[in-house]
């Protein structure tokens, strides 16, 4: 039972079910759930997890692709007082074992197709529970039997999720999220992203990632929207479904927006029902954004910026703000306070670069079993993000780069994003990532990896870069690739890219 002055993640669904019991809350494949049915399913699933011997505070890993069962698993953990640990479904071997062991997960909710990866890993969780499509699955337990009364007390100060960082530069860290942090973040999303019950949103990015789950799906459940979830973000199917099902809102990582804009069906499908378009999880190249806005002039774009530790939304650039500031990440959301500081913690002047730091009830309470990393990130009363930004006189933030991705070339610091944006303006560039490689002369040599669109040469791209960049910012080398390494949320893994280039 929830304390009378507490508000938990699962209470959000309970309240929506009380307001809109017969409204469709969720569609996945051939299944659909009213709010009342979804709320009842979550209670049954919570009771099932507790019947397996799991206790308040136990960690439960979730290892599956997008599905209604994945969402039910998260909300069931929240209602049962368990700590949900979403795991990237692409992970196997040592990477999977690390997350299961570091989190201390006592059970794993897994898609049957992925279950062998768990049983053959070095980690040995206490129980493997199929999420769906198997006998004894969590989905079966959620849809059969009476609705039980749960004898468990859950407070908003309890942990509800270990939200692991994407690990683009180091081993992932588990950000400890409380119910209180997520509930505050959900309200920030509703207010700053204009979420309403009639948006008819389509959800395609991985639910294990905080952006799709915590910025969009659960907040839209809070306002009573009808949500459609796709298992995988296939561009052909996304464009078809937007046209056929007349979706009004959609979120995608920049890499997926790039793929959609380059798709043969992009100009052939009727996308006129879309009113709200959201992007985030990594930096959107301004040339790509401009092409999208020109192609879809009636669509309002929202830039969503943040990171796992802040649940994850920190700032938003609204549609009406895009004309003057298309390269801005916007201003802080409802429950977030932000400053830009130098390495000594002193606030920098408007226009100067520094690290953005946050204070917010949305923040994690620290990193699971990592006291040194927690102390380093949460110091002087602020959370230190690792993002290099600048802020203008009116409080709009501009993301320069991740501090660890800034390139030191000949003693001068260059933001990889600036070089990437210059190369993106060439019509022969489909995607590009810029990194610094060790170099005896330059300290780090600016190096670009390009996924080409049509025929284009390295000399042609270098000449194009020289036309808009200072000489010291022009890449020392350009490599071509069929694709770029990225995680399932669309973030390019520059650490892996550096490793590939130095090994080659």
DANORUR-V645125 format. One record per backbone hydrogen bond with DSSP energy under -1.0 kcal/mol. NH is the residue of the N-H (numbers start at 1). CO is the residue of the C=O. E is the energy in kcal/mol with one decimal. If there is no record, write none. Layout:
[[NH CO E] [NH CO E]]
This chain:
[[6 3 -2.0] [14 10 -1.9] [15 11 -2.5] [16 12 -1.9] [17 13 -2.6] [18 14 -1.7] [19 15 -1.8] [20 16 -3.0] [23 20 -1.0] [25 33 -3.0] [26 33 -1.7] [27 227 -2.5] [28 31 -2.7] [31 28 -2.4] [33 26 -2.6] [35 23 -2.1] [36 21 -2.1] [38 34 -2.8] [39 35 -2.3] [40 36 -2.2] [41 37 -2.4] [42 38 -2.1] [43 39 -1.8] [44 40 -2.4] [45 41 -2.6] [46 42 -2.3] [47 43 -2.3] [48 44 -2.2] [49 45 -2.2] [50 46 -2.0] [51 47 -1.9] [53 50 -1.6] [54 49 -1.1] [57 81 -2.8] [58 55 -2.7] [60 83 -3.0] [61 107 -2.5] [62 85 -2.5] [63 109 -3.5] [71 67 -1.4] [72 68 -2.5] [73 69 -2.5] [74 70 -1.9] [75 71 -2.5] [76 72 -2.6] [77 73 -2.1] [78 74 -2.1] [79 75 -2.2] [80 76 -2.0] [82 77 -2.6] [83 58 -3.0] [84 160 -2.5] [85 60 -2.6] [87 62 -2.7] [91 88 -1.8] [95 92 -1.0] [96 92 -1.1] [97 93 -2.6] [98 94 -2.6] [99 95 -1.6] [100 96 -2.2] [101 97 -2.8] [102 98 -3.2] [103 99 -2.0] [105 100 -1.6] [106 59 -2.5] [108 127 -2.3] [109 61 -3.5] [110 129 -2.3] [111 63 -1.9] [114 111 -1.5] [115 111 -1.3] [117 114 -1.5] [118 115 -1.2] [119 115 -2.1] [120 116 -1.7] [121 118 -1.1] [129 108 -3.2] [131 110 -2.4] [137 134 -1.4] [138 130 -2.7] [139 131 -1.5] [141 137 -1.9] [142 138 -1.8] [158 155 -1.7] [160 177 -3.0] [161 177 -1.7] [162 84 -2.3] [163 175 -2.8] [165 173 -2.4] [175 163 -2.1] [176 366 -2.9] [177 161 -2.8] [179 158 -1.8] [180 156 -2.9] [182 178 -2.0] [183 179 -2.8] [184 180 -2.1] [185 181 -2.0] [186 182 -2.7] [187 183 -1.7] [188 184 -2.0] [189 185 -2.2] [190 186 -2.4] [191 187 -2.3] [192 188 -2.8] [193 189 -2.1] [195 190 -1.1] [199 196 -1.3] [202 249 -2.0] [203 228 -3.2] [209 206 -1.2] [213 209 -1.7] [214 210 -2.8] [215 211 -1.7] [217 212 -2.6] [218 213 -2.4] [220 216 -2.3] [221 217 -1.8] [222 218 -2.0] [223 219 -1.1] [225 220 -2.5] [227 25 -2.3] [228 201 -1.9] [229 27 -2.7] [230 203 -2.6] [234 232 -1.8] [238 234 -2.6] [239 235 -2.4] [240 236 -1.9] [241 237 -2.8] [242 238 -2.4] [243 239 -1.7] [244 240 -3.0] [245 241 -2.8] [248 199 -1.0] [248 200 -1.2] [250 276 -1.5] [252 278 -2.0] [257 253 -2.0] [258 254 -2.5] [259 255 -1.9] [260 256 -2.7] [261 257 -2.7] [262 258 -1.6] [263 260 -1.1] [266 263 -1.3] [269 265 -2.2] [274 271 -1.5] [275 248 -2.8] [276 248 -2.1] [277 300 -3.1] [278 250 -2.7] [279 302 -2.3] [289 285 -2.2] [290 286 -2.7] [291 287 -1.8] [292 288 -2.2] [293 289 -2.5] [294 290 -2.0] [295 291 -2.1] [296 292 -2.1] [299 296 -1.7] [300 275 -2.1] [302 277 -2.6] [303 317 -2.1] [304 279 -3.0] [305 315 -2.4] [307 312 -1.3] [310 307 -2.1] [311 308 -2.1] [314 305 -3.0] [315 305 -2.3] [316 331 -2.1] [317 303 -2.0] [321 318 -1.5] [322 319 -1.5] [325 321 -1.5] [328 325 -1.9] [329 397 -3.0] [331 316 -1.8] [333 314 -2.3] [336 333 -1.9] [337 359 -2.3] [339 357 -2.1] [341 355 -2.7] [342 346 -2.5] [345 342 -2.5] [348 340 -2.3] [351 391 -2.3] [352 349 -2.2] [354 389 -2.5] [355 341 -2.5] [356 387 -1.9] [357 339 -2.5] [358 383 -2.1] [359 337 -2.2] [363 360 -1.2] [364 309 -2.4] [365 176 -2.5] [368 174 -2.9] [370 367 -1.8] [374 370 -2.2] [375 371 -2.5] [376 372 -2.1] [377 373 -2.1] [378 374 -2.9] [379 382 -1.7] [382 379 -1.9] [383 358 -2.8] [384 377 -3.2] [385 356 -1.6] [388 401 -3.2] [389 354 -3.2] [390 398 -1.9] [392 396 -2.2] [395 392 -1.8] [397 330 -3.2] [398 390 -2.6] [400 388 -2.7] [401 388 -1.7] [403 386 -2.8] [405 402 -2.0] [407 414 -2.9] [409 412 -2.8] [410 442 -3.4] [412 409 -1.5] [414 407 -2.8] [419 415 -1.1] [420 416 -2.3] [421 417 -2.8] [422 418 -1.6] [423 419 -2.0] [424 420 -2.3] [426 423 -1.8] [429 426 -1.8] [430 451 -2.4] [431 451 -1.6] [433 449 -2.0] [435 447 -2.6] [437 445 -1.9] [439 443 -1.9] [443 439 -1.7] [444 442 -2.5] [445 437 -3.1] [447 435 -2.8] [448 477 -2.4] [449 433 -2.9] [450 479 -3.2] [451 431 -3.0] [453 428 -2.6] [461 457 -1.9] [462 458 -2.5] [463 459 -2.2] [464 460 -1.9] [465 461 -2.5] [466 462 -2.3] [467 463 -1.0] [468 465 -1.4] [469 465 -1.9] [473 470 -1.8] [474 471 -1.0] [476 446 -3.1] [477 446 -1.1] [479 448 -3.1] [481 450 -2.2] [487 491 -2.1] [490 487 -2.1] [493 485 -2.7] [494 492 -1.4] [497 493 -2.0] [498 494 -2.7] [499 495 -2.0] [500 496 -2.3] [501 497 -2.2] [502 498 -2.7] [503 499 -2.1] [504 500 -1.7]]
